[in-house]
C-alpha cells in the first residue's frame, strides 16, 4: 500500500510538467522514438530533454533501450493506468455525491423562498 | 490529470450550497458514492478546523474520510485536505470547491488533486487539465 502510494505520487509528480506530458502524448501516438526525435519539437537543449526523460524513467512511465548509438524511448503504460484508476475512483465518488448535493441544495433553496427569504 | 475537476450548475444561491457542503445536516444528505447512509458527520468549519465523515455503502462496507479545512470563505470557496481512514488509499490529497453566483443560482467547480504543492497549483493556473484529458482518453 505504501509503495503503491509512493508510485502514484511519482507518477503524478512526473505528469505535472507540460514538456513531459507532451513527450508522453507523442509516445502514445508513436510506438517508440529516439531521443533526438523527441527533442526536436521543443525549444530546449538535449541535456534538458535527457533530464525530463530521467524523471519519466524514474516514475516508470517510459523505458529506454540502446541499439548502437541510438536510444529508443517507449511508453510504459502501467503507472499511467494506476493513476487513471485513482482518478476514476474519485470521479465515481464525487460525481454521485455532487448530484445529491445539488438536489439537496435546490430543495433548501425552494424552502427558503417559500418562507420568504 | 493529476486532478479531477467536476462542474455542477445548481439552482440554489451560493450560501445555501456552501452550507450544504459544510453542515453535518447537509453532509448527511449527500456524502458518498451511492445511497448508503452517512453514519457520522462532524465539521469544525474554520481554517485549521477538521471534518470527519463516516458512511456505509450499499454493499455494507463502511468508510471514513477526514481532513482539515485549509480555506474557508463563505460562500465562495472552500479548500480542505483529505485522507481515508484504514489505509484504503494512503496519503493526503486536496479538495477545492469554488462557488460562483450565476443568474440561475450557483456554478460549483470541484477539484480533487493528488498533489498539493506549488507545482500542482502552478499547473492548475496553466490550465493543463485539458491537455491531459486528451491523453487520458487514450488510456481509458
Interface residues (C-beta under 8 A of the other chain):
Chain A: X1 X2 X4 X5 X8 X9 X12 X13 X15 X16 X17 X18 X21 X24 X25 X28 X77 X80 X81 X83 X84 X86 X87 X89 X90 X91 X92 X93 X94 X95 X96 X97 X98 X99 X100 X101 X102 X103 X104 X105 X106 X108 X109 X112
Chain B: X1 X2 X4 X6 X8 X10 X11 X12 X13 X16 X17 X19 X20 X21 X26 X29 X30 X31 X32 X33 X34 X87 X89 X90 X91 X105 X106 X108 X110 X112 X114 X115 X119 X120 X123 X126 X128 X131 X132 X134 X135 X136 X138 X139 X140
